[in-house]
Amino acid sequence: MSAQKAGDPTTLNRLYGRSSGHKVRVEQQALLDTLLPAIAVPAEGEVTAQSLFGDDRPLHFEIGFGAGEHLAERADMLPDHGFIGCEPFVNGMAVALTHVRDRRLANVRLDMGDALAVLRRVPDASLSFVYLLHPDPWPKARHAKRRMMNDGPVALIAAKLKPGGEFRLATDHPIYLDWALMVMQRHDEAFEWLAETPQKFLEPSGGWIETRYGAKSRREGRRPYYFRYRRR
């Protein structure tokens, strides 16, 4: 395991990374202009099932959903649950909106900004699931404080999960793998690792939908790891 020291838990106050890439298509821009405002997480106030969906359904929160295929599959699988997805990358948001439109997903709310800022507005012990799937590893030691897997964000996730709620993490990067395991060991009073055997973290389980990135990783000979933690 890496001997690196995790960053100060107060240092990661926002997500890092680019917010745009190649130009979106006309159809995608139309979704950004019309559909996104209709299903956007409100800019102010508490973020609750009641405020988003008008009832007290179970809530799921995905940090950095990429192209949104995992979010869309889970939302389609669990239509009576509510899904919050945050992604600052406009191209990923555009593809996710296509999924929402094509699948007619009424149980999804999206935010094109900082997931941590939205997560702080969720009342404590409100979430049933939090997903962090293949986050940017920031592999250089000097960028370690930028990793989402640091003490501050993990403590925040723990606070927002209900007792018995689940935190799911996926990565195929060896440096990030070591780092994440080290950080989670420091939070074992809050989380129980749901892995009785190595096979439990070498394959998706519990209705886990593998992302395109995870499938690509396998094709290219890298090993994705899938971690499930239950809030104590």
N, C-alpha and C positions, 0 to 999 in steps of 0.2 A: 504493500500500500504506500502511496505517496507520503513523503514526510512533510509536505507543504502545510503551512498553517492557514486555516480559513481566515477570511477577511473579517474586519470589524463588522458586527451584525448591523450596525447603523449605516454602513457606507452605501449599501445598494438601495437607493431610494427611487430608482427608475430603471426601466429596461434600456439596454444599449443596443445599437445596431441601426442599419439603414432602414428608411421608411418607404423607399420607392426603388423600382428597378426599371424594367423595360416598360414602354408605354402601353397602357391598357387599351383593349379594343373598344370600339364605339359602343357595342352592346354592354360590355362590362362597365364602362363609364356611366351608362344609363342606370345600371343597377346601383352604382355608388351614389348617384344623384337622387334616386327615387326610393329604392328599397331600403338602403342603409338607414336613412333618416327615420323610416317607418318602424324599424326594429332595433334602433340604437338604444344602448343603455343610457338612461337620462344623465345629463351632465352633472346634476346635483342631487343631493338627498341620499337616503339609505337605499341600498340595492338589496331588495328582498323579493321573495316569490310573489308576495302580495302586490308590490309596486310594479313588478314586471309583467305578471301574468294574471293578477287578480284573485289568486287563491294561495293556499299553503302547500303547494306541491314540493317534492324533493328538488333540490337545486344542485346542478353540476357547474363547475368552473374550469375552463381550459385556458391555460396561460400560453400564449403564442401558438395558435392553432395551425400555422402554416397555410396550406391550401384548404383546410377545413373538412377534409374527408372523414377524419375520425369524429369530429364534432357532429357532422351530418349523419353519419351512420348510427351513432349512439342516440341522437335525437330521434331518428326514425324508429329505432328499436324500442325507445321508451317515450312514447308520445304524451304520457301523463306526467312526465318530469319536465323541469325547466333547465335550459342550457344557456350559460353565459360564456361567450368566447371573446378573447381579447387578442388582437393582432395588429401591430403597428405598420406592417408591411402592406402597402396598398395593393400590390399584385395578388398576394394571398387573400386579402379581404375580397377582392373582385371575384376570385374563383369560389370562395366560400358562399358569396351571395348567389352565385349560379346554382350551387347545391341547394340552398334554401329555397330558391324559386322553383327549381325543377322538382324537388321532393315535396313542395308545399309545406314546409316546416313552420308551423305556427308556434312552436315551443322553443325558439332560439332568439336570443338577444345578443347583439354584437357591439364591440367597442374597438375603434381603430386608434388605439393609444396605449397608454401604459397600464399593463395588467395590475401592477401593484397599487396604483392609485385607485382603481376600481375595487380591488380586493379589500382595501382598507375601509371602504364604505359598506361592505357586507357586515351585518351584525355577527358578533361572535356566535359560534356553535350553530351556524345556519346551513352549512353546505354538507351535502351527502358525498360528493366526489370532487376532488381537485386533480387535474391532469397537467403534467409537464412532460411533453413528449419530444425527445430529441432537441433539447435546447442548445443554443450556440455554446460550444464548449469553452470558448476563450482560452485556448490551451497554453498561452504564454503566462508564466508565473506572475508577471507584472499586471496582468489583466484579471487575476483571480477574483478580485472584488466585484467584477462585473458579472460573474456567474450567478444565475438565478439560485443555484444550490449554494446558499450561504446561510449563516445562522439567522439573520434578520428575516428573510423571506420564508424560511422553513418555520420559524416561530410564528409568523403571521398566518401561514397555512394551517398550522396546528390550532391557532386560536379560532379560525373561521370554520373548521370542520366540526360537525357534531360528534359526540362520542359514538364510536362505531363507524364513523365516516371513513372514506378511503382516499389516500393520496397515491397516485400512480405516476411513476417516473420511468422514462425510457431513454437510453443512450447507447451509442455504439462506439463512443470515444474512450479509450483506456484511461487517459488522464482524468476525464470527467467522471468516469466510473469510480476510480479510487477516491477522488475528491468527494463525490456524492455520498459514498459509503461512510467516509470519515465524518462528514457533517451529520448524517443521520444517526450515527452512533452517539453523538452528543445530545441527540433528542430522543433517546430511547425511553425516557419517562413519558413522552407524549405519544410515541408511535410504536406499534408492534409490527415487526416485519413478517409478512405473510409468505414465508418461504420455508417449508419443511424440508425440501430437498433441492439440489441444484436445478433440477428440471423446472422447478416452479418459477425461476427467474430467467430461464433460457428460452421459454416460449410464452406467448401471451396466454392469459387465463382469465376466468371470470367475465367472459363476454367482452374481452379487450379486442378492439378493432385495430389491426396493424395499419400504420400510415404508409403512404407511398414511399416516404423516406426510409422506413424500416424495411420494406420489401426491396428497395434499391440497395440498401446496405447488405442484405443477404446475397443479392445477385453479384455484388462486387467483392464478396469474400470477407466482409466484416461481420462481426458478431453483435447483434443488438441484444441488450439486456433489458428485462422488464421487471420493474420492482413495484410491489404492492405493499402499502403500509396502512394499517388500521389505527385510527385515533383511539387511544386508550380512554 
